[in-house]
Amino acid sequence: MNSVLIEIKNNVVKNQYLFVGGVVTFIIGVLLGLFLPSVKAVEEIFNVFAVDYFKSVTDINLGAFKILFSRLFNSFLLILFVSLLCTNIYTFYINFIIILYRGFIIGYTFIVFVISLGFTGIMTYLFLVLVQNVIVTFALILLLVNVYDKLICKQKYYYKILFNYSIISYVVCIIAAVIEVILIISFFKPINAKF
């Protein structure tokens, strides 16, 4: 396990421009989401999503494990799609568009949560939505950084390496989902049960 962490650290150092590029792309996406005006129909759809998510997080009668399984499934599909794009150099860079779009949605979601739910929306956003999505985006960037050199060099066992790093990134996504559920169970549901 220690050797895997050392190898990941070395890959991040070696491909730090890729890591920084991924982080900057995500931040640009967030800023675009915060400041670009939206279409009213899209805003209404997102308002419904925000309110539904808030209800699922705070309602003591609804199980938090539904959110966990949803996150695990969505993360699996996301990592799978990113891994498929990492199979050749021509599609590899499309992943930055995915990171930009994730940032955009996170930025836009903040506005929706604040408008729809006020202060409660800010708290829900910061502790649940933002934390979970930043960790998942970090997992995506980590996957890109780890496989980049192997893809460029056309390493012999590239698909096995890609599979292994995809699993590591998926584990990071699982950690994000578990953190979200722990926060829901230990913080959000008990607080709302009191009122």
Secondary structure by P-SEA (a helix, b strand, c coil): caaaaaaaaaaaaaaaaaaaaaaaaaaaaaaaaacccccaaaaaaaaaaaaaaaaaaccccccaaaaaaaaaaaaaaaaaaaaaaacccccccaaaaaaaaaaaaaaaaaaaaaaccaaaaaaaaaccaaaaaaaaaaaaaaaaaaaaaaaaacccaaaaaaaaaaaaaaaaaaaaaaaaaaaaaccaaaaaaac
